[in-house]
Protein backbone atom coordinates (compact mmCIF):
# COMPACT_ATOMS: atom_id res chain seq x y z
CA UNK A 1 0.00 0.00 0.00
CA UNK A 2 2.81 2.40 0.87
CA UNK A 3 4.48 1.89 -2.55
CA UNK A 4 1.18 2.39 -4.36
CA UNK A 5 0.58 5.60 -2.43
CA UNK A 6 4.05 6.90 -3.28
CA UNK A 7 3.52 6.04 -6.97
CA UNK A 8 0.21 7.85 -7.02
CA UNK A 9 1.71 10.91 -5.37
CA UNK A 10 4.56 11.01 -7.86
CA UNK A 11 2.23 10.66 -10.78
CA UNK A 12 0.09 13.51 -9.48
CA UNK A 13 3.00 15.87 -8.73
CA UNK A 14 5.84 15.86 -11.27
CA UNK A 15 7.97 18.08 -9.00
CA UNK A 16 8.40 15.36 -6.43
CA UNK A 17 11.51 13.17 -6.73
CA UNK A 18 11.12 9.78 -8.21
CA UNK A 19 10.55 6.74 -6.00
CA UNK A 20 13.57 4.88 -4.70
CA UNK A 21 14.84 2.21 -6.98
CA UNK A 22 15.56 -1.37 -6.13
CA UNK A 23 19.21 -0.28 -5.52
CA UNK A 24 18.03 1.94 -2.68
CA UNK A 25 16.11 -0.97 -1.24
CA UNK A 26 19.15 -3.20 -1.47
CA UNK A 27 21.25 -0.53 0.30
CA UNK A 28 18.76 -0.34 3.15
CA UNK A 29 18.78 -4.12 3.40
CA UNK A 30 22.59 -4.19 3.40
CA UNK A 31 22.73 -1.59 6.17
CA UNK A 32 20.22 -3.64 8.13
CA UNK A 33 22.45 -6.68 7.76
CA UNK A 34 25.47 -4.64 8.91
CA UNK A 35 23.62 -3.48 12.03
CA UNK A 36 22.59 -7.05 12.69
CA UNK A 37 26.21 -8.26 12.40
CA UNK A 38 27.43 -5.50 14.73
CA UNK A 39 24.81 -6.46 17.26
CA UNK A 40 25.76 -10.12 16.99
CA UNK A 41 29.46 -9.28 17.36
CA UNK A 42 28.79 -7.21 20.47
CA UNK A 43 26.79 -10.06 21.95
CA UNK A 44 29.64 -12.51 21.30
CA UNK A 45 32.20 -10.13 22.85
CA UNK A 46 29.97 -9.69 25.88
CA UNK A 47 29.65 -13.46 26.30
CA UNK A 48 33.41 -13.87 25.88
CA UNK A 49 34.11 -11.23 28.55
CA UNK A 50 31.66 -12.93 30.90
CA UNK A 51 33.32 -16.32 30.40
CA UNK A 52 36.75 -14.73 30.84
CA UNK A 53 35.76 -13.06 34.08
CA UNK A 54 34.31 -16.34 35.33
CA UNK A 55 37.52 -18.19 34.41
CA UNK A 56 39.62 -15.50 36.10
CA UNK A 57 37.51 -15.78 39.19
CA UNK A 58 37.90 -19.55 39.23
CA UNK A 59 41.66 -19.20 38.80
CA UNK A 60 42.30 -16.50 41.36
CA UNK A 61 39.35 -15.65 43.53
CA UNK A 62 37.41 -18.85 44.06
CA UNK A 63 39.57 -20.20 46.90
CA UNK A 64 37.99 -19.48 50.23
CA UNK A 65 39.99 -18.81 53.39
CA UNK A 66 38.59 -22.00 54.87
CA UNK A 67 40.31 -24.03 52.12
CA UNK A 68 43.75 -22.65 53.04
CA UNK A 69 45.95 -24.40 55.58
CA UNK A 70 48.09 -22.57 58.12
CA UNK A 71 51.15 -23.21 55.93
CA UNK A 72 49.39 -21.68 52.87
CA UNK A 73 48.31 -18.58 54.80
CA UNK A 74 51.77 -17.76 56.15
CA UNK A 75 53.92 -19.15 53.32
CA UNK A 76 56.54 -16.82 51.88
CA UNK A 77 58.05 -17.84 48.49
CA UNK A 78 61.51 -16.85 49.73
CA UNK A 79 61.18 -19.46 52.48
CA UNK A 80 61.47 -22.23 49.89
CA UNK A 81 64.87 -20.95 48.72
CA UNK A 82 66.06 -20.50 52.30
CA UNK A 83 64.84 -23.98 53.22
CA UNK A 84 66.95 -25.55 50.46
CA UNK A 85 70.03 -23.77 51.79
CA UNK A 86 69.33 -24.95 55.34
CA UNK A 87 68.85 -28.56 54.19
CA UNK A 88 72.18 -28.33 52.36
CA UNK A 89 73.84 -27.10 55.57
CA UNK A 90 72.32 -30.02 57.48
CA UNK A 91 73.69 -32.46 54.91
CA UNK A 92 77.17 -30.90 55.16
CA UNK A 93 77.12 -31.03 58.96
CA UNK A 94 76.22 -34.71 58.90
CA UNK A 95 78.92 -35.51 56.35
CA UNK A 96 81.55 -33.69 58.42
CA UNK A 97 80.50 -35.66 61.53
CA UNK A 98 81.50 -39.03 60.06
CA UNK A 99 85.16 -38.38 60.88
CA UNK A 100 84.35 -36.89 64.29
CA UNK A 101 81.39 -37.77 66.46
CA UNK A 102 80.10 -40.69 64.41
CA UNK A 103 83.50 -42.35 63.79
CA UNK A 104 82.40 -44.06 60.58
CA UNK A 105 84.10 -44.60 57.24
CA UNK A 106 81.04 -43.45 55.29
CA UNK A 107 77.70 -41.90 56.12
CA UNK A 108 74.88 -42.53 53.67
CA UNK A 109 72.15 -39.90 53.73
CA UNK A 110 68.94 -40.85 51.86
CA UNK A 111 67.58 -38.15 49.59
CA UNK A 112 64.11 -38.90 50.91
CA UNK A 113 65.28 -38.01 54.43
CA UNK A 114 66.51 -34.58 53.32
CA UNK A 115 63.23 -34.02 51.46
CA UNK A 116 61.20 -34.84 54.57
CA UNK A 117 63.36 -32.57 56.73
CA UNK A 118 62.79 -29.69 54.31
CA UNK A 119 59.02 -30.19 54.38
CA UNK A 120 59.02 -30.29 58.18
CA UNK A 121 61.11 -27.10 58.42
CA UNK A 122 58.62 -25.23 56.23
CA UNK A 123 55.69 -26.59 58.24
CA UNK A 124 57.10 -25.74 61.67
CA UNK A 125 58.28 -22.25 60.73
CA UNK A 126 55.11 -21.20 58.87
CA UNK A 127 53.49 -19.49 61.85
CA UNK A 128 56.68 -18.03 63.34
CA UNK A 129 57.09 -14.23 63.32
CA UNK A 130 60.42 -14.38 61.45
CA UNK A 131 59.77 -17.59 59.57
CA UNK A 132 62.63 -20.02 59.12
CA UNK A 133 65.16 -17.22 59.68
CA UNK A 134 64.31 -17.34 63.38
CA UNK A 135 65.23 -21.01 63.77
CA UNK A 136 68.06 -22.45 65.86
CA UNK A 137 68.56 -26.10 64.83
CA UNK A 138 70.35 -28.81 66.79
CA UNK A 139 71.30 -32.01 64.94
CA UNK A 140 71.54 -35.32 66.80
CA UNK A 141 71.97 -38.93 65.73
CA UNK A 142 70.38 -41.61 67.88
CA UNK A 143 72.93 -44.35 68.38
CA UNK A 144 73.21 -47.11 70.94
CA UNK A 145 70.44 -45.77 73.14
CA UNK A 146 71.92 -42.26 73.30
CA UNK A 147 71.87 -39.16 71.11
CA UNK A 148 75.14 -38.01 69.61
CA UNK A 149 75.19 -34.22 69.01
CA UNK A 150 76.30 -33.60 65.43
CA UNK A 151 76.07 -29.83 65.06
CA UNK A 152 74.07 -26.66 65.51
CA UNK A 153 72.79 -24.29 62.82
CA UNK A 154 71.61 -20.71 63.37
CA UNK A 155 69.69 -20.01 60.18
CA UNK A 156 70.25 -16.24 60.49
CA UNK A 157 73.16 -15.47 62.86
CA UNK A 158 72.23 -11.77 62.83
CA UNK A 159 68.75 -12.48 64.19
CA UNK A 160 67.79 -13.42 67.74
CA UNK A 161 66.26 -16.95 67.43
CA UNK A 162 62.53 -17.16 68.03
CA UNK A 163 62.23 -20.97 68.14
CA UNK A 164 64.46 -23.97 68.71
CA UNK A 165 64.35 -27.23 66.74
CA UNK A 166 66.06 -30.47 67.64
CA UNK A 167 66.29 -33.02 64.83
CA UNK A 168 66.90 -36.53 66.17
CA UNK A 169 67.99 -38.73 63.28
CA UNK A 170 68.12 -42.51 63.43
CA UNK A 171 70.42 -45.14 61.98
CA UNK A 172 68.92 -47.59 59.52
CA UNK A 173 68.77 -50.99 61.18
CA UNK A 174 66.10 -52.60 59.05
CA UNK A 175 65.77 -54.01 55.59
CA UNK A 176 68.73 -54.93 53.42
CA UNK A 177 71.24 -52.48 54.89
CA UNK A 178 72.47 -54.54 57.89
CA UNK A 179 73.26 -57.42 55.53
CA UNK A 180 75.35 -55.34 53.12
CA UNK A 181 76.81 -52.92 55.65
CA UNK A 182 80.10 -54.83 55.68
CA UNK A 183 80.68 -54.00 52.01
CA UNK A 184 81.13 -50.35 52.98
CA UNK A 185 83.46 -51.02 55.90
CA UNK A 186 86.75 -49.14 55.64
CA UNK A 187 90.04 -48.88 57.43
CA UNK A 188 91.64 -45.52 58.11
CA UNK A 189 95.19 -45.22 56.69
CA UNK A 190 96.33 -43.59 59.93
CA UNK A 191 94.76 -46.20 62.20
CA UNK A 192 94.31 -49.98 62.07
CA UNK A 193 90.87 -49.61 63.64
CA UNK A 194 88.09 -50.78 61.35
CA UNK A 195 85.36 -48.20 60.91
CA UNK A 196 81.93 -49.24 59.73
CA UNK A 197 79.76 -47.40 57.26
CA UNK A 198 76.51 -45.97 58.58
CA UNK A 199 73.25 -45.22 56.87
CA UNK A 200 70.57 -42.89 58.20
CA UNK A 201 66.93 -43.92 58.28
CA UNK A 202 64.29 -41.86 56.47
CA UNK A 203 62.37 -41.54 59.76
CA UNK A 204 63.27 -38.98 62.42
CA UNK A 205 61.94 -37.08 65.41
CA UNK A 206 61.67 -33.31 65.65
CA UNK A 207 61.22 -31.32 68.85
CA UNK A 208 60.10 -27.70 68.68
CA UNK A 209 60.32 -25.17 71.49
CA UNK A 210 59.24 -21.54 71.14
CA UNK A 211 61.74 -19.16 72.71
CA UNK A 212 59.32 -16.26 73.18
CA UNK A 213 56.49 -18.10 74.95
CA UNK A 214 55.96 -20.71 77.62
CA UNK A 215 54.08 -23.15 75.41
CA UNK A 216 54.74 -26.85 75.84
CA UNK A 217 57.21 -28.68 73.64
CA UNK A 218 55.93 -29.92 70.31
CA UNK A 219 57.23 -33.40 69.45
CA UNK A 220 56.55 -34.92 66.04
CA UNK A 221 57.51 -38.33 64.68
CA UNK A 222 58.23 -38.07 60.98
Rosetta blueprint (number, residue, H / E / L):
1 X L
2 X H
3 X H
4 X H
5 X H
6 X H
7 X H
8 X H
9 X H
10 X H
11 X H
12 X H
13 X L
14 X L
15 X L
16 X L
17 X L
18 X L
19 X L
20 X L
21 X L
22 X H
23 X H
24 X H
25 X H
26 X H
27 X H
28 X H
29 X H
30 X H
31 X H
32 X H
33 X H
34 X H
35 X H
36 X H
37 X H
38 X H
39 X H
40 X H
41 X H
42 X H
43 X H
44 X H
45 X H
46 X H
47 X H
48 X H
49 X H
50 X H
51 X H
52 X H
53 X H
54 X H
55 X H
56 X H
57 X H
58 X H
59 X H
60 X H
61 X H
62 X L
63 X L
64 X L
65 X H
66 X H
67 X H
68 X L
69 X L
70 X H
71 X H
72 X H
73 X H
74 X H
75 X L
76 X L
77 X H
78 X H
79 X H
80 X H
81 X H
82 X H
83 X H
84 X H
85 X H
86 X H
87 X H
88 X H
89 X H
90 X H
91 X H
92 X H
93 X H
94 X H
95 X H
96 X H
97 X H
98 X L
99 X L
100 X L
101 X L
102 X L
103 X L
104 X L
105 X L
106 X E
107 X E
108 X E
109 X L
110 X L
111 X H
112 X H
113 X H
114 X H
115 X H
116 X H
117 X H
118 X H
119 X H
120 X H
121 X H
122 X H
123 X H
124 X H
125 X H
126 X L
127 X L
128 X L
129 X L
130 X L
131 X H
132 X H
133 X H
134 X H
135 X E
136 X E
137 X E
138 X E
139 X E
140 X E
141 X E
142 X E
143 X E
144 X L
145 X L
146 X E
147 X E
148 X E
149 X E
150 X E
151 X E
152 X E
153 X E
154 X E
155 X L
156 X L
157 X L
158 X L
159 X L
160 X L
161 X L
162 X L
163 X E
164 X E
165 X E
166 X E
167 X E
168 X E
169 X E
170 X E
171 X E
172 X L
173 X L
174 X L
175 X L
176 X L
177 X H
178 X H
179 X H
180 X H
181 X H
182 X H
183 X H
184 X H
185 X L
186 X E
187 X E
188 X L
189 X L
190 X L
191 X L
192 X L
193 X L
194 X E
195 X E
196 X L
197 X E
198 X E
199 X E
200 X E
201 X E
202 X E
203 X E
204 X E
205 X E
206 X E
207 X E
208 X E
209 X E
210 X E
211 X L
212 X L
213 X L
214 X L
215 X L
216 X L
217 X L
218 X E
219 X E
220 X E
221 X E
222 X L
